[in-house]
Amino acid sequence: MSLLLKDRVWSMEASTAKRGVYPLHGFKLGLYRLPIKLEDPVELKSIHDGLKKAFEMDMYADRIYATYRWKEQNMDDPDAKGYEQVNLSVTVEIVTGEVVDIIYQVFPIEKFGDPNWVKDYRKKADHFAKMVIDTILRNTILADKMISHLAKSEKIPELAAIQRLEELTPLAKIVLGAKPKPVEAQDDVEEDDGEIEIPDGAKPGPIDVDYKSKIKPSAVYEAPEHTIKTWGRKGTSNGIMGVWGEFVSVDYDICIADGGCLEACPVGVYEWFDTPGNPGSEKKPLMSKEPDCIFCLACENVCPPQAIKIYEAK
């Protein structure tokens, strides 16, 4: 058993289990809960896409599935009389959200037909499931999150946390290219505004809902009550402002400041913010109370140029 799962995996015989897992009678269930958050669609997709070379991957809503398949045969010679073979599999399910649950099920061998000649099926399936889990935790964005958690919870340096993760995942297989490193953007605030080509008028909408994966993060804006993240902000004269807000997101280069969002918001997330020099408008609705958003989508629905996108927190 992987040390990561030691004393943290519960194996049981039952007909039902929590969190939407509905196994067959007589299954073996392994459950491991990670005290880390995983909700960003880009991060979920990176896990799904990064492990395609190692496992059969699938994803639905907030869940990612990694399936490992192997073959058993009752004798070495496929031409011998009585030769049989069977394709077996075990699937690891990653349930994302405020915490991450990793679940796997070892079903009765009858699920794959009637290959009762297979030896140590449950032991092998259990081992392969733990190998999949260790591989996921070593090769994906979960590795970075686990390292941060270990460093903070155990009060150790990052290098020691990396070593801890390696010790905790001895069954991991290294998958090259499974975890693309994000390129950190340089703060664009110091850029010479004179070298920026300023568009003539507001950019046409709607906002690109995938902007976080297409545009580099830029310097944050310190509002009085909230630090606002920005993407694609150029210079200091508001010529190109990019997208502001992590989950109450407004593309300020599309925004024409008609004020509908301020009037529609029932909790007062926005306030006017002067932006002289912007081709779209010289004031913008600043999401200064972004954490107060109740995700009613009122502002998104009333915005004429469709400059707003609300990403509901899970």
C-alpha positions, 0 to 999 in steps of 0.5 A, a space after each residue: 500500500 502506498 504510504 500516502 494511503 496508509 491509515 487514511 484509506 477505508 476498505 469496506 464491504 457495503 452496498 452503498 457509499 457516500 458522495 454519489 458512489 453506487 457500487 455493486 454488492 460485495 465491492 471493496 471501496 478505497 476512499 482518500 480525502 485530500 485537504 486541498 481545493 480543486 475547482 478551477 476548470 482549467 486545473 481540472 482539464 489539465 489533470 484530465 489531459 495530462 494523464 491521457 498518455 498513462 491512463 484512460 481518462 474521462 471527465 464529467 462535471 466536477 469529477 475526473 476518472 482515470 482507468 487502468 486496464 490490464 490483461 490476465 491469461 490462464 497460461 502462457 501459450 495462447 495456442 494451447 488447449 483451454 487458453 483463456 484471457 480476460 481484460 480487467 480494469 480499475 477506475 479511480 474517481 477524483 471528486 473535486 470541490 472544496 476538498 478532493 475525494 479520491 475513490 476507487 472500487 474493486 468489484 467482484 471478478 464476476 463483473 468481467 464475466 466468469 474468469 474465476 481462474 484469475 489469481 489475486 485479482 483483488 490484490 492486483 486491482 487494489 495495487 493498481 488503484 493505489 498506483 493510479 492515485 500516486 501517479 495522479 498526486 505526483 504528476 498533476 496540479 495536485 502535486 503543487 497543492 499537496 506540496 503547499 499543504 504539507 509545507 504549511 501543515 508540517 511547517 517545513 521548507 518547500 524542498 522538504 515538502 517535495 521530498 515528503 510527497 515523493 515518500 508518500 507516493 512510492 507507487 507513482 509512475 512519472 508521466 513526462 509533460 503531464 503537468 505543464 508549468 504555467 508561465 508567470 506573467 510579468 507585471 505590465 504596469 511598468 510598460 511604456 504606454 507609448 508603445 502600446 497600440 490603442 484600439 479605436 473604440 470599445 472592443 466588440 463583445 462578448 467576453 471570452 469565457 476562457 480568458 484565464 487560459 488564454 491571457 496572462 495574469 497581470 498586476 492586481 488592483 488594490 481596491 479599498 476592500 478587496 484585491 482584484 485580480 486582472 488579466 491582460 492589463 497593459 500599461 498605466 493609462 487605461 489604454 488596454 485594461 483587459 479582464 478584471 475580477 476572478 469570478 465577477 469578471 468584466 472585460 473592461 475593453 468591451 465595457 461601455 459603462 452603461 451602468 446597468 450592472 450597478 442598478 441590477 446588482 442586489 448586493 452592491 458588488 460594483 461601484 464606479 471607477 474612473 478610467 480616463 483614456 480607455 477607448 470604451 469608456 472613461 469610467 468602469 464598474 469596479 467589483 470592489 465587493 466581489 466576495 459579496 456576489 450571490 451569483 444571481 447573474 443579474 449583471 451578466 444578463 443586463 450588460 448590453 455589450 456582454 462584457 460580464 461573466 460570473 463564475 459561480 463558486 462551488 
